[in-house]
């Protein structure tokens, strides 16, 4: 039984989608138990300053489709559990059904 887990967080597309995948794979290969991928949002009031700032930077060239590209690229190389973290607003704008499909 595992009594402790290492869960790492990355902001999708910060600094780039390619670097995000690289960071995720490096963490998985180093033993991370779970990777949490944050979907950038323009008004992240429930997050701390560091995540807020990473979202602002990521949003400069961000499209929600990039999240799916990042996940696909990561899945080609790793089966480490992955959790998406998002505010509801981006999913609602994108379309709930489209997002989960």
N, C-alpha and C positions, 0 to 999 in steps of 0.2 A: 504494500500500500504506500502510495506517495503521500507524505504529509506536508510537503512544500512544493510549490511550483514557481518557476520563473516565467512571468508573463511580461513580454516587452511590447511597447507601443511605438508605432510609427504613424506619422501623418502621410496619407497618400499623396504622392507627387511632390513631396518636399525632400530634397530640393528639385528632383525630377522623378518621373515614373521609373526610369531605369535604375536610378540610385536607390529608390525605395525598395525595388525588388532585390537589389544587391544587399542592402542592409538587412532585409528580412531573411534572405538565404544565409547570410553570415551568422545571424542570430540563431537560426534553426540549426545550422551545422555546429554551432558552439554549445548547443544544449538547451535552448529556450524550449519550454514546454508548450507555450501558447503564444501566438502573435496576435496583437490587437491592431487593426488598421483603421485609423481615424479618417473619416470622410470630411474634408474641409467644408466649413460653413462660415458665412459672413458675419454671423452674430453669435459667437460661441460663449454666451454668458455663463454657462454652467462649468466652463473649463478654467483652469488656471492660466496665468500669464504666458507660460512657455508654450502651451498648446495653442492658445489664442494667437500668439505671434507666428507660430508655424503655419496655422491656417491662413493667416493674412498673406504670408509669403507664397504658400502653395496656390492660393486662389488667383494669383496673377496670370497663370497659364493653365488653369484647371478646367477639365470637363469631367462630369461624373462617369462617363464611359471609361476613363482612364483607370478607375478603380477595378473594373472588370478585367481590363488588360493586365493590370498588376497581379490580380489574383490568378489569372490563367498562367502567367509567366512563372509565378511562384509555385503553383501546383505541378508544373512540369518537372520541377526539381525537388519538391518537398511535400511530405504528407503531414507536417506539423500542423496541429489544429490552428485555425484562423478564425478570428472574431472580427466582424465589421462593427465599428462604432459610428453612429451618425445621429444627428438631430433629425427629427421627422421631416422638416421643411424640404431638404433636398430630395428626399425620397418621394414626397408628395408631388413636388414639381416635376420630377422625372416620370412619375406614374408608378403607383405601388405594384401593380401586376407586372409591368415591364421590369421593374427593379428585381423582383424575386425570381423572374424567369431567367 
